[in-house]
Amino acid sequence: MRLGRKPGRDVQRRESMVRRWHGLDEVPADWGRSVITIGVFDGVHRGHQRIVGAAAEEARRRGLRSVVITFDPHPDEVVRPGTHPPLLASTKRRVELLECLGTDAVVVVPFTLELSKVPPDEFVQSVLVDRLHAAHVIVGEDFRFGHRAKGNVALLRELGEKYDFTAEGMPLVANGDTISSTYIRSLLDTGAVGEAAQALGRPHRVEGVVVRGHQRGRALGFPTANLETLPHTAIPADGVYGGWLVCDSDRYPAFRWPAAISIGTNPTFEGAGERTVEAYALDRDDLDLYGEHMAADFTARIRDTLKFDSVEALIEEMHRDVAAAREITAG
């Protein structure tokens, strides 16, 4: 059985050394001065990676430790319920990705309505100075903070002079390209998962628990894992994609298998209408995945979702989809 490998030892060691705090109350009282970076970091794309890496490097240069501050839930969900964008990564996934970027600690700050009303000066003093003892702060150049987002990089520098730390804003760029979470969402909306992967630095991932569907795929010879996706997930446009089915559980440890992934409403069948994310692990009909937390990683788009005149025509097309997914994931 050709299963995917576990993360390399260097990555596992790096993650095990990183401190993870849920809330500022978990920061040790004797935590020394820090180089800090702050943001939602949705997707932890290549622009985010550059900023977090710069903070980690600056901390090493100064002989200090680096800390990443992120928030859960997304601030827009609290300040303007119902207007927050689809999320490129779950909080758990976001923290795991941040931990691999050389930082010494990640603190997930619960974002509440009360926190949203804290003035910029008070936010800096209570979070950056009193808790994390900021020596230097690196943020995106469009970073905003405090009540009504009145704080910006210029104010952060000004407050740094007051509280004895320095601050800088960096553009969210990688190899000269400006990158934003909004841009990546727009790519996913059109099904351009290859371009999204280039901006992210890895394939876009959709997570969820495997639930029972109509089991049409099994009847057609292509048993699929039907993902009940996490709330507010950024799901690519309807279509068929080549990628990977991923799991790390007691039953399927370090499982990563080439897959054909379908998103849509199964228009060929009567009564279709519910949008689903289904992944077929190539050449595997022996998997019992119900109840497992799985992920689909999207590598490339194969075709649009189509309505076929017959089930036989659909099956023929599915064979072509599997061949295309096999070619996409080869090597």
N, C-alpha and C positions, 0 to 999 in steps of 0.2 A: 504494500500500500504506500503510495507516494504522497506522504503528507508534507505540508510546509514545515519549515524549521522554526524553532523558537527564536526569539530575538537573540542577537549575538551577546556574548558575555559582557562585552564592554558596555552595551546599552543597558543590560540588566543591572550591572554594577552601578552605572550612572543613576538609574532610577532609584535603586535602593539607597543611594547616598543623599538623594534630594529630600528635604523636609517638606511635608505637606500639611498645611494648616487650614482648617475650616473655620474661618472667623479670626479676627484679630486677638481675641482672648486666648487663643492657643499659642500665640507667639511667646517664647520664653522671656522672662523678665530680664535675663542677662544677655539677650541678643545684642550684639555689638552694632557698630555703624554699618550701613548697607548702601549698596548701589541698587536703586529700585527702578523698575519699569512698570507702568500701569496701563491697563486697557481691557476691553472685553476679549480681544484676540479671537473672535469667532473664526474658526477654520485654521487658525495658526498658519496662515499662508506665508509665502516667502518674504513678504514685506515685514510681517510680524517676526519671523525668524531672524531677520537682520537686526531688528531692534533688541530683541531678547539676547541675541548673541553679543551685540555691542555692550550691553549692560554687564553680561558675564565677563567679557574681556576687560572692561574697565575696572570691575571689582578685583580681578586677578592682578591687574597692574597696580592697584592701590593697596593690595594686601587685605582686602575686605571680602565680604560675602554679598552675593547678589540675590535679590528677591523679586519675584514676579507677583504683582497684584492683579487678580481678575475678579469678575463678579458673576453671581448667579442669584436670581435669573437675569436675563438680558435687561438692562435698565429701561429700555423702551416698553417692556412688558409691564413694568411697575408704573412708570410715569404716564404712558399713553397705552393702556390695555387694548389689545387687539390690533395695534399698529406695528408691533415688533416684526422684524424680518424673519423669513425662514432661516433656521440655524444650520450652519455648515458642519457643526460638530456638537455632540453632546458635551455636557460639562465634564464628565469623566474622561472622555476622549481628549478634550481640550487640555485638561491637566496632564494627562499622560504625554501628550505631544510637547507641552511646555517643559516638562521634566527632562526631556531628552536634549535640550538645547544648551546645556552647560550651566544652568542656574543652580543656586544652592537651596532655594526654597520657593515654594508656590503657596500663596495664601488666597483662598477663595472667600471673598467677602460677600455675605448675603446682602443683596441689594434690596432695600426696603424703601417705602415711601418716606420714612423718617430720614434715612440717609440722603435721599434725593433733595431734602430741604436744608441740608447742612451748608452754610456759606463756605466759599472757597478757602478763606483763611482758616476757619475751624477745621475743615477737612484736612488741610495740609498739616496743621498742628497735631490733631488727634491721631491721624493715620500715619503720615510720613515721618513725623518728628518724634512724637511721644512713644509710639509703638515700635517703629522700625528704624529709628535713629538714622535718618537719611543723610548720606554724605554727598550723593550725586543722584539725580533722577533723569532718566532718559525716556521720552515718550514720542509718539507720532506727532508730526508737526501740526496736525489738526486736532490734537487732544483737547478735550473740554472737560471741566469738572466743576463741582459745587452746584448750589441751588440755581436752577434755570440755566445751567451750563455757562455761567458767567466767567468761569476761570478758563484761561488759555495758557499757552506756553510763556508768553510775555509776563503774565501775572505769576506764573510758577517761578520764573527767574527772580522776580521782585520779592516774592515770599521767601525764596531761597536765601536772599541777602539778609532778610530779617531773622531767619531760623538757622543760618549757618549751613546751607548746602548749596550746591550748584545744580543747574538744570539745563537740558538741551532738548530740542525737538528735532526729530529725524524724519525725512520723507520715507513713505512706504514704497520703496523701490527695490528691485532686484535685477541685476544686470542691465540697469538703465531703464527698466520698465516699471511704470507706476502700477501698483497692485492694491486692490481694495476688496473687502468682502462683498460689497455691492456689485462690483464688476464680476466676481466669480459667480454670484447668484444669477446674474444676467446670462452668463454662459450656460449654466445648468438649465435655465428656463428654455433655452433653445436646443438642449441636448448635446451641447459642445463639451462633452466630458473630457476629451483629450486636452483641449485648451485649458479647461478648469484644472486638470491635473498639473499642467505646466505652471500655473499660477500658485497652486497649493504646494507644489513640490512633492506630490504623491497623489494617488487616485482619490477622488471624492468617495466618501463612505456614507452609506445609509444603514443604520442599525435598527434592530427590532427583534421581538420574540416570534418564533415560528409558530403559526397557528394553523388550524385546519381550514382549508378553503373548499372549493367545489371539487377538488381532486381531479380536475380535467386533465392536468398534465400527466398524472400517473396512468390514466386510461389511454392517453395518446402515446405512451412509451417514454415520456420525459417528466418524471416526478420532480416537482419543484418545491422549494422551501418558500412558503408564503409568509412574508414578514409583516407583522403588525408594527408599523414604524413608530418611533418615539414622537411625542407631540412637537409640532412646529419644525419638523425636519425639512431641510431643503432637498426636494426630490427632483431629479432630472425630468425633462419633458418625456411624454409618452414615447415609447419606442423599444427596440431590442438592442442590447448592449453586450459586449464582451467584457469580462472582468473576473472577479474572484469572489468566492464564498468563504467567509472567514469565521472561525469560532475558536475559543480557548476555554473549554469546560472540562469537567472530570471525564465526561463521556467522549469528547473529541478534543483532546489537548493539542494546542498548536495546529489546528486544522486550517489549511488554506488551499483551496481547490479551484482550478479553472472552471468558469461558469458562464452560461448564457443567462442574461438577466432581462426580464420583461417587465415593463411598466405600462399600465393601461387598463382598459375596461373589458378586455376580451370580446371585442365587437362581433366576432364570428358566431358567438352563441347567443341564443334567445335569453332575455332576462339579464343580460350583462349590463353593467352600469357602475358598479363599485370599482374605484381605482385601486389597483393592487401593485405590489412590488414582489415579484417571484423570481427565484434563482434556481436554475438547474445545474447541479454539479456534474460536469461532463463525465459520462460513462459510469455514473454511480447510481444504482437503484437499490442500494443496501443500507441507506442512511435513515436512522430514526431521529429526526430533528425536532419533533414537536416539543414545545416548551423550552427549547434552547434559545439563548440570546445569541443571535448571529449578526453578521454584517456583510453587506455587498459592497465591494470596491469596484468602481466603474472605470474601465480603461479606455474603451472606444465605442462609438455608436455604430451599430450594424445597419439598422433600417428604421423606418417609421412603423407605428402600429397600423396594421391593415385589417380590413374585413374581407374574409375569403368566402368564395361561393360555396365551398364544401369543406368538410373536416379533412378529406383526403388532400386537398390543396394546402390546407394549413399544415398538415403533417409534413408534406414535401418541403414547405418553406422552413419548418422548424429544423429539418435535417440540414438545410443550407445555413441556418442560423448557427447551429452547433459547429459546423465546419468553419464558419467565419470566426466564432469565438475561440475555437481551437487554434486557429492561425494567429489571432490577436494575442493570446496568452502564451504561445510557444516561446520558450526561452525566457 
